[in-house]
Amino acid sequence: MPVLSNSYNQVLVLCSFLVAILASYTALDMAGRVALAHGNAKRWWLAGGAFAMGLGIWSMHFIGMLAFSLPIPLGYDPLITLLSLLAAVIASAFALWLVCQPTLPFQRLVFGALLMGSGIAAMHYTGMAAMRMLPGIRYDPSLFALSIAVAVGASGAALWIAFRLRYGSPHLKLVRCGAAIVMGGAIVGMHYTGMAASQFPLGSFCGAANSGIATNWLALLVIVVTLAVLAIALIVSVLDSRMAARTAVLAESLAEANHELMHLALHDNLTKLPNRLLLEDRLAQAIHKAGRDHGRFALMFMDLDGFKAVNDAYGHHVGDGLLIEVADRIRRCVRAQDTIARIGGDEFVLMLETASPDGAAAVAEKLVEAIDQPFTVQRHALSVSASIGIAIYPDDGRDQRELMVNADAAMYHAKDSGRNGYCFFEASMNANAQAQLQLLHDLRLALSRNELVLHYQPKFDALGGNVVGAEALLRWHHPKQGLISPAGFLEHAERSGLVLQIGEWVLNEACRQMRVWHDQGHCTWSIAVNLSALQFAHASLPATVETALSRHGLAPQQLTLEITETTAMRDAEASLIILRQLAATGVNISIDDFGTGYSSLLYLKRLPANELKIDRGFVNELAHDSDDAAIVSAIVALGQTLNLNIVAEGVETRAQQEFLTRLGCDSLQGYLLGRPVPAADFPSVVATESAG
């Protein structure tokens, strides 16, 4: 049968292909946006994406129709044309909905390809019907079937590609561009296969040529509108994608910040160990679990012996470094399921998932041994030890407070037993712990209540027997326990830090009393004051000494500061710096308890000391032990060689007095010559002893 000849505008054909590619890219991008959206946003993206995608596919078809020409005037019925557009939008909406499902099994893919392919074919052939050709368009059956097959195949490929690319992939834009070219080619192929199937008999005319849409300007309008819609859709998608990416980054940053804040709230900032808050939570869980399963666990309270001295001698930065090293050693001694917490200062708490005291004892021994090994922090060789108290649940407590209090009491018992060890809680410790806490509480009030007093023991010239001064000795007039010597409370003062306040008070009171005696005519007397290890290491000591001397108008050479040999030699280089600062004020420096420590003669020579004080332990056994006599003789000879004043304390017999005088000691003190007495009694005691 003869048919009308036809031709194509190659420019419009190319435009239709480009529009098909752009429409395909938009479809893939929309699929990704819909898949990532939630709630109302998902529905809006689905509606907008379906319209943009449908318009793009329809535009490709319509531009292809406009590229087609016959030797007769052509036009398109507006209503039927809009129906073809509606078919494209519905098919696009179904496609987007399908690829945004969690899964796309093969059966669903085939079914979706059939429905979408049918929709696209319906759009194409509805658009052809919009020409209202008379007689009607005839279609080649084989090419018609092929166009339907191409539409279904293209739809299946498009659905599979969109599903695979919806959540992104490496090199997403490049892959999406390639996929858009493939999809665009398939859509164009379907269209022009359908057009090839169309046959227009001779004598046919277009019923919509005069009453329908004219074609002379329509192609340009459709291209511009379509490109504008697709461009707007892509721009909105890109902007939304960037906003979503920034929101995701912000959300991730907030999550990280929240996690970090939570970690900071539950962990010690220095050692990164759990803090008291996290410990209490884990302890509550352990109590609940053990109570439910009738289980047991151990709670250890650990305190470092000698940490405060390190902290004060070298500064907080070295002390912090030491705590970090200690925490690391503790970690290596316990299992991953055990909890280690730092609850403040140099106090650590361990919760061990062990059912037997023997297991707890084994861990405690390992900890004590590990902490006892020397540390090196910022090139400083440091030594501390650990005192550990152990409480077992439920034997030693059934709640958090009781377990913590009892483990703490056991730790203090370990300290009182010599430190550097561990101790299990016993019921008798509670009373002792309460007594210790009460004593510490009373000690905090002792200064404000004027309960601290100084007793003074006279120092005599060994040859002439004249009083040369006194040593100030601290006593505490406890309201209930009476007079307490430093041995009964000084350790508590050191642990609590009160020793610094007490030491400053002693220094000021001793200088004040010496000023009183000077005003009474005893201008040749000097006063000796003992310094604790913490006080000696404190940076403010030289200023405190100068302030006390200035306040009471006392000459520096009338004050002697006594430090033990062990304290001076703990860190000889640091001690040299401190002692030189003190010596620069003009005060005398005395090395107390000499012979009991581990002095190096090299350092002793460098120390700016004026005096050596022989320990009473050597003096007590002079009459019975020739070794002690040899040691005292050596100390005196050493002191004389270094031009140091030699003082012997603990003189209780005439034989000791005569021996020490014969050796060449410069000054003597002891019960034989004068006991420590209150300041009011000191002049009369001195007068009596001098007369005797």
GIVEN-V622398 format. One record per residue. N is the residue number from 0. RES is the residue in one letter. SS is DSSP state (h for helix, s for strand, l for the rest). Layout:
n:N res:RES ss:SS
n:N res:RES ss:SS
This chain:
n:0 res:M ss:l
n:1 res:P ss:l
n:2 res:V ss:s
n:3 res:L ss:l
n:4 res:S ss:l
n:5 res:N ss:s
n:6 res:S ss:s
n:7 res:Y ss:s
n:8 res:N ss:l
n:9 res:Q ss:h
n:10 res:V ss:h
n:11 res:L ss:h
n:12 res:V ss:h
n:13 res:L ss:h
n:14 res:C ss:h
n:15 res:S ss:h
n:16 res:F ss:h
n:17 res:L ss:h
n:18 res:V ss:h
n:19 res:A ss:h
n:20 res:I ss:h
n:21 res:L ss:h
n:22 res:A ss:h
n:23 res:S ss:h
n:24 res:Y ss:h
n:25 res:T ss:h
n:26 res:A ss:h
n:27 res:L ss:h
n:28 res:D ss:h
n:29 res:M ss:h
n:30 res:A ss:h
n:31 res:G ss:h
n:32 res:R ss:h
n:33 res:V ss:h
n:34 res:A ss:h
n:35 res:L ss:h
n:36 res:A ss:l
n:37 res:H ss:l
n:38 res:G ss:h
n:39 res:N ss:h
n:40 res:A ss:h
n:41 res:K ss:h
n:42 res:R ss:h
n:43 res:W ss:h
n:44 res:W ss:h
n:45 res:L ss:h
n:46 res:A ss:h
n:47 res:G ss:h
n:48 res:G ss:h
n:49 res:A ss:h
n:50 res:F ss:h
n:51 res:A ss:h
n:52 res:M ss:h
n:53 res:G ss:h
n:54 res:L ss:h
n:55 res:G ss:h
n:56 res:I ss:h
n:57 res:W ss:h
n:58 res:S ss:h
n:59 res:M ss:h
n:60 res:H ss:h
n:61 res:F ss:h
n:62 res:I ss:h
n:63 res:G ss:h
n:64 res:M ss:h
n:65 res:L ss:h
n:66 res:A ss:h
n:67 res:F ss:s
n:68 res:S ss:s
n:69 res:L ss:s
n:70 res:P ss:l
n:71 res:I ss:l
n:72 res:P ss:l
n:73 res:L ss:l
n:74 res:G ss:l
n:75 res:Y ss:s
n:76 res:D ss:l
n:77 res:P ss:h
n:78 res:L ss:h
n:79 res:I ss:h
n:80 res:T ss:h
n:81 res:L ss:h
n:82 res:L ss:h
n:83 res:S ss:h
n:84 res:L ss:h
n:85 res:L ss:h
n:86 res:A ss:h
n:87 res:A ss:h
n:88 res:V ss:h
n:89 res:I ss:h
n:90 res:A ss:h
n:91 res:S ss:h
n:92 res:A ss:h
n:93 res:F ss:h
n:94 res:A ss:h
n:95 res:L ss:h
n:96 res:W ss:h
n:97 res:L ss:h
n:98 res:V ss:h
n:99 res:C ss:l
n:100 res:Q ss:l
n:101 res:P ss:l
n:102 res:T ss:l
n:103 res:L ss:l
n:104 res:P ss:l
n:105 res:F ss:h
n:106 res:Q ss:h
n:107 res:R ss:h
n:108 res:L ss:h
n:109 res:V ss:h
n:110 res:F ss:h
n:111 res:G ss:h
n:112 res:A ss:h
n:113 res:L ss:h
n:114 res:L ss:h
n:115 res:M ss:h
n:116 res:G ss:h
n:117 res:S ss:h
n:118 res:G ss:h
n:119 res:I ss:h
n:120 res:A ss:h
n:121 res:A ss:h
n:122 res:M ss:h
n:123 res:H ss:h
n:124 res:Y ss:h
n:125 res:T ss:h
n:126 res:G ss:h
n:127 res:M ss:h
n:128 res:A ss:h
n:129 res:A ss:l
n:130 res:M ss:l
n:131 res:R ss:l
n:132 res:M ss:s
n:133 res:L ss:s
n:134 res:P ss:l
n:135 res:G ss:l
n:136 res:I ss:l
n:137 res:R ss:s
n:138 res:Y ss:s
n:139 res:D ss:l
n:140 res:P ss:h
n:141 res:S ss:h
n:142 res:L ss:h
n:143 res:F ss:h
n:144 res:A ss:h
n:145 res:L ss:h
n:146 res:S ss:h
n:147 res:I ss:h
n:148 res:A ss:h
n:149 res:V ss:h
n:150 res:A ss:h
n:151 res:V ss:h
n:152 res:G ss:h
n:153 res:A ss:h
n:154 res:S ss:h
n:155 res:G ss:h
n:156 res:A ss:h
n:157 res:A ss:h
n:158 res:L ss:h
n:159 res:W ss:h
n:160 res:I ss:h
n:161 res:A ss:h
n:162 res:F ss:h
n:163 res:R ss:h
n:164 res:L ss:h
n:165 res:R ss:l
n:166 res:Y ss:l
n:167 res:G ss:l
n:168 res:S ss:l
n:169 res:P ss:l
n:170 res:H ss:l
n:171 res:L ss:h
n:172 res:K ss:h
n:173 res:L ss:h
n:174 res:V ss:h
n:175 res:R ss:h
n:176 res:C ss:h
n:177 res:G ss:h
n:178 res:A ss:h
n:179 res:A ss:h
n:180 res:I ss:h
n:181 res:V ss:h
n:182 res:M ss:h
n:183 res:G ss:h
n:184 res:G ss:h
n:185 res:A ss:h
n:186 res:I ss:h
n:187 res:V ss:h
n:188 res:G ss:h
n:189 res:M ss:h
n:190 res:H ss:h
n:191 res:Y ss:h
n:192 res:T ss:h
n:193 res:G ss:h
n:194 res:M ss:h
n:195 res:A ss:h
n:196 res:A ss:h
n:197 res:S ss:s
n:198 res:Q ss:s
n:199 res:F ss:l
n:200 res:P ss:s
n:201 res:L ss:l
n:202 res:G ss:l
n:203 res:S ss:l
n:204 res:F ss:s
n:205 res:C ss:s
n:206 res:G ss:l
n:207 res:A ss:l
n:208 res:A ss:l
n:209 res:N ss:l
n:210 res:S ss:l
n:211 res:G ss:l
n:212 res:I ss:s
n:213 res:A ss:l
n:214 res:T ss:l
n:215 res:N ss:l
n:216 res:W ss:l
n:217 res:L ss:h
n:218 res:A ss:h
n:219 res:L ss:h
n:220 res:L ss:h
n:221 res:V ss:h
n:222 res:I ss:h
n:223 res:V ss:h
n:224 res:V ss:h
n:225 res:T ss:h
n:226 res:L ss:h
n:227 res:A ss:h
n:228 res:V ss:h
n:229 res:L ss:h
n:230 res:A ss:h
n:231 res:I ss:h
n:232 res:A ss:h
n:233 res:L ss:h
n:234 res:I ss:h
n:235 res:V ss:h
n:236 res:S ss:h
n:237 res:V ss:h
n:238 res:L ss:h
n:239 res:D ss:h
n:240 res:S ss:h
n:241 res:R ss:h
n:242 res:M ss:h
n:243 res:A ss:h
n:244 res:A ss:h
n:245 res:R ss:h
n:246 res:T ss:h
n:247 res:A ss:h
n:248 res:V ss:h
n:249 res:L ss:h
n:250 res:A ss:h
n:251 res:E ss:h
n:252 res:S ss:h
n:253 res:L ss:h
n:254 res:A ss:h
n:255 res:E ss:h
n:256 res:A ss:h
n:257 res:N ss:h
n:258 res:H ss:h
n:259 res:E ss:h
n:260 res:L ss:h
n:261 res:M ss:h
n:262 res:H ss:h
n:263 res:L ss:h
n:264 res:A ss:h
n:265 res:L ss:h
n:266 res:H ss:s
n:267 res:D ss:l
n:268 res:N ss:l
n:269 res:L ss:l
n:270 res:T ss:l
n:271 res:K ss:l
n:272 res:L ss:l
n:273 res:P ss:s
n:274 res:N ss:l
n:275 res:R ss:h
n:276 res:L ss:h
n:277 res:L ss:h
n:278 res:L ss:h
n:279 res:E ss:h
n:280 res:D ss:h
n:281 res:R ss:h
n:282 res:L ss:h
n:283 res:A ss:h
n:284 res:Q ss:h
n:285 res:A ss:h
n:286 res:I ss:h
n:287 res:H ss:h
n:288 res:K ss:h
n:289 res:A ss:h
n:290 res:G ss:h
n:291 res:R ss:h
n:292 res:D ss:h
n:293 res:H ss:l
n:294 res:G ss:l
n:295 res:R ss:l
n:296 res:F ss:s
n:297 res:A ss:s
n:298 res:L ss:s
n:299 res:M ss:s
n:300 res:F ss:s
n:301 res:M ss:s
n:302 res:D ss:s
n:303 res:L ss:s
n:304 res:D ss:s
n:305 res:G ss:l
n:306 res:F ss:h
n:307 res:K ss:h
n:308 res:A ss:h
n:309 res:V ss:h
n:310 res:N ss:h
n:311 res:D ss:h
n:312 res:A ss:h
n:313 res:Y ss:h
n:314 res:G ss:l
n:315 res:H ss:h
n:316 res:H ss:h
n:317 res:V ss:h
n:318 res:G ss:h
n:319 res:D ss:h
n:320 res:G ss:h
n:321 res:L ss:h
n:322 res:L ss:h
n:323 res:I ss:h
n:324 res:E ss:h
n:325 res:V ss:h
n:326 res:A ss:h
n:327 res:D ss:h
n:328 res:R ss:h
n:329 res:I ss:h
n:330 res:R ss:h
n:331 res:R ss:h
n:332 res:C ss:h
n:333 res:V ss:l
n:334 res:R ss:l
n:335 res:A ss:l
n:336 res:Q ss:l
n:337 res:D ss:l
n:338 res:T ss:s
n:339 res:I ss:s
n:340 res:A ss:s
n:341 res:R ss:s
n:342 res:I ss:s
n:343 res:G ss:s
n:344 res:G ss:l
n:345 res:D ss:l
n:346 res:E ss:s
n:347 res:F ss:s
n:348 res:V ss:s
n:349 res:L ss:s
n:350 res:M ss:s
n:351 res:L ss:s
n:352 res:E ss:l
n:353 res:T ss:l
n:354 res:A ss:l
n:355 res:S ss:l
n:356 res:P ss:h
n:357 res:D ss:h
n:358 res:G ss:h
n:359 res:A ss:h
n:360 res:A ss:h
n:361 res:A ss:h
n:362 res:V ss:h
n:363 res:A ss:h
n:364 res:E ss:h
n:365 res:K ss:h
n:366 res:L ss:h
n:367 res:V ss:h
n:368 res:E ss:h
n:369 res:A ss:h
n:370 res:I ss:h
n:371 res:D ss:h
n:372 res:Q ss:l
n:373 res:P ss:l
n:374 res:F ss:s
n:375 res:T ss:s
n:376 res:V ss:s
n:377 res:Q ss:l
n:378 res:R ss:l
n:379 res:H ss:s
n:380 res:A ss:s
n:381 res:L ss:s
n:382 res:S ss:l
n:383 res:V ss:l
n:384 res:S ss:s
n:385 res:A ss:s
n:386 res:S ss:s
n:387 res:I ss:s
n:388 res:G ss:s
n:389 res:I ss:s
n:390 res:A ss:s
n:391 res:I ss:s
n:392 res:Y ss:s
n:393 res:P ss:l
n:394 res:D ss:l
n:395 res:D ss:l
n:396 res:G ss:l
n:397 res:R ss:l
n:398 res:D ss:l
n:399 res:Q ss:h
n:400 res:R ss:h
n:401 res:E ss:h
n:402 res:L ss:h
n:403 res:M ss:h
n:404 res:V ss:h
n:405 res:N ss:h
n:406 res:A ss:h
n:407 res:D ss:h
n:408 res:A ss:h
n:409 res:A ss:h
n:410 res:M ss:h
n:411 res:Y ss:h
n:412 res:H ss:h
n:413 res:A ss:h
n:414 res:K ss:h
n:415 res:D ss:h
n:416 res:S ss:l
n:417 res:G ss:l
n:418 res:R ss:l
n:419 res:N ss:l
n:420 res:G ss:s
n:421 res:Y ss:s
n:422 res:C ss:s
n:423 res:F ss:s
n:424 res:F ss:l
n:425 res:E ss:l
n:426 res:A ss:l
n:427 res:S ss:h
n:428 res:M ss:h
n:429 res:N ss:h
n:430 res:A ss:h
n:431 res:N ss:h
n:432 res:A ss:h
n:433 res:Q ss:h
n:434 res:A ss:h
n:435 res:Q ss:h
n:436 res:L ss:h
n:437 res:Q ss:h
n:438 res:L ss:h
n:439 res:L ss:h
n:440 res:H ss:h
n:441 res:D ss:h
n:442 res:L ss:h
n:443 res:R ss:h
n:444 res:L ss:h
n:445 res:A ss:h
n:446 res:L ss:l
n:447 res:S ss:l
n:448 res:R ss:l
n:449 res:N ss:l
n:450 res:E ss:l
n:451 res:L ss:s
n:452 res:V ss:s
n:453 res:L ss:s
n:454 res:H ss:s
n:455 res:Y ss:s
n:456 res:Q ss:s
n:457 res:P ss:s
n:458 res:K ss:s
n:459 res:F ss:s
n:460 res:D ss:s
n:461 res:A ss:l
n:462 res:L ss:l
n:463 res:G ss:l
n:464 res:G ss:l
n:465 res:N ss:l
n:466 res:V ss:s
n:467 res:V ss:s
n:468 res:G ss:s
n:469 res:A ss:s
n:470 res:E ss:s
n:471 res:A ss:s
n:472 res:L ss:s
n:473 res:L ss:s
n:474 res:R ss:s
n:475 res:W ss:s
n:476 res:H ss:s
n:477 res:H ss:s
n:478 res:P ss:l
n:479 res:K ss:l
n:480 res:Q ss:l
n:481 res:G ss:s
n:482 res:L ss:s
n:483 res:I ss:s
n:484 res:S ss:s
n:485 res:P ss:h
n:486 res:A ss:h
n:487 res:G ss:h
n:488 res:F ss:l
n:489 res:L ss:h
n:490 res:E ss:h
n:491 res:H ss:h
n:492 res:A ss:h
n:493 res:E ss:h
n:494 res:R ss:h
n:495 res:S ss:h
n:496 res:G ss:l
n:497 res:L ss:h
n:498 res:V ss:h
n:499 res:L ss:h
n:500 res:Q ss:h
n:501 res:I ss:h
n:502 res:G ss:h
n:503 res:E ss:h
n:504 res:W ss:h
n:505 res:V ss:h
n:506 res:L ss:h
n:507 res:N ss:h
n:508 res:E ss:h
n:509 res:A ss:h
n:510 res:C ss:h
n:511 res:R ss:h
n:512 res:Q ss:h
n:513 res:M ss:h
n:514 res:R ss:h
n:515 res:V ss:h
n:516 res:W ss:h
n:517 res:H ss:h
n:518 res:D ss:h
n:519 res:Q ss:l
n:520 res:G ss:l
n:521 res:H ss:l
n:522 res:C ss:l
n:523 res:T ss:l
n:524 res:W ss:l
n:525 res:S ss:s
n:526 res:I ss:s
n:527 res:A ss:s
n:528 res:V ss:s
n:529 res:N ss:s
n:530 res:L ss:l
n:531 res:S ss:l
n:532 res:A ss:h
n:533 res:L ss:h
n:534 res:Q ss:h
n:535 res:F ss:h
n:536 res:A ss:h
n:537 res:H ss:l
n:538 res:A ss:l
n:539 res:S ss:l
n:540 res:L ss:h
n:541 res:P ss:h
n:542 res:A ss:h
n:543 res:T ss:h
n:544 res:V ss:h
n:545 res:E ss:h
n:546 res:T ss:h
n:547 res:A ss:h
n:548 res:L ss:h
n:549 res:S ss:h
n:550 res:R ss:h
n:551 res:H ss:h
n:552 res:G ss:l
n:553 res:L ss:l
n:554 res:A ss:l
n:555 res:P ss:h
n:556 res:Q ss:h
n:557 res:Q ss:h
n:558 res:L ss:s
n:559 res:T ss:s
n:560 res:L ss:s
n:561 res:E ss:s
n:562 res:I ss:s
n:563 res:T ss:s
n:564 res:E ss:h
n:565 res:T ss:h
n:566 res:T ss:h
n:567 res:A ss:h
n:568 res:M ss:h
n:569 res:R ss:h
n:570 res:D ss:l
n:571 res:A ss:h
n:572 res:E ss:h
n:573 res:A ss:h
n:574 res:S ss:h
n:575 res:L ss:h
n:576 res:I ss:h
n:577 res:I ss:h
n:578 res:L ss:h
n:579 res:R ss:h
n:580 res:Q ss:h
n:581 res:L ss:h
n:582 res:A ss:h
n:583 res:A ss:h
n:584 res:T ss:l
n:585 res:G ss:l
n:586 res:V ss:l
n:587 res:N ss:s
n:588 res:I ss:s
n:589 res:S ss:s
n:590 res:I ss:s
n:591 res:D ss:s
n:592 res:D ss:s
n:593 res:F ss:s
n:594 res:G ss:l
n:595 res:T ss:l
n:596 res:G ss:l
n:597 res:Y ss:l
n:598 res:S ss:l
n:599 res:S ss:l
n:600 res:L ss:h
n:601 res:L ss:h
n:602 res:Y ss:h
n:603 res:L ss:h
n:604 res:K ss:h
n:605 res:R ss:h
n:606 res:L ss:l
n:607 res:P ss:l
n:608 res:A ss:l
n:609 res:N ss:l
n:610 res:E ss:s
n:611 res:L ss:s
n:612 res:K ss:s
n:613 res:I ss:s
n:614 res:D ss:l
n:615 res:R ss:h
n:616 res:G ss:h
n:617 res:F ss:h
n:618 res:V ss:h
n:619 res:N ss:h
n:620 res:E ss:l
n:621 res:L ss:l
n:622 res:A ss:l
n:623 res:H ss:l
n:624 res:D ss:l
n:625 res:S ss:h
n:626 res:D ss:h
n:627 res:D ss:h
n:628 res:A ss:h
n:629 res:A ss:h
n:630 res:I ss:h
n:631 res:V ss:h
n:632 res:S ss:h
n:633 res:A ss:h
n:634 res:I ss:h
n:635 res:V ss:h
n:636 res:A ss:h
n:637 res:L ss:h
n:638 res:G ss:h
n:639 res:Q ss:h
n:640 res:T ss:h
n:641 res:L ss:l
n:642 res:N ss:l
n:643 res:L ss:l
n:644 res:N ss:s
n:645 res:I ss:s
n:646 res:V ss:s
n:647 res:A ss:s
n:648 res:E ss:l
n:649 res:G ss:l
n:650 res:V ss:l
n:651 res:E ss:l
n:652 res:T ss:l
n:653 res:R ss:h
n:654 res:A ss:h
n:655 res:Q ss:h
n:656 res:Q ss:h
n:657 res:E ss:h
n:658 res:F ss:h
n:659 res:L ss:h
n:660 res:T ss:h
n:661 res:R ss:h
n:662 res:L ss:h
n:663 res:G ss:l
n:664 res:C ss:l
n:665 res:D ss:l
n:666 res:S ss:s
n:667 res:L ss:s
n:668 res:Q ss:l
n:669 res:G ss:l
n:670 res:Y ss:l
n:671 res:L ss:l
n:672 res:L ss:l
n:673 res:G ss:l
n:674 res:R ss:l
n:675 res:P ss:l
n:676 res:V ss:s
n:677 res:P ss:s
n:678 res:A ss:h
n:679 res:A ss:h
n:680 res:D ss:h
n:681 res:F ss:h
n:682 res:P ss:h
n:683 res:S ss:h
n:684 res:V ss:h
n:685 res:V ss:h
n:686 res:A ss:h
n:687 res:T ss:h
n:688 res:E ss:h
n:689 res:S ss:h
n:690 res:A ss:h
n:691 res:G ss:l
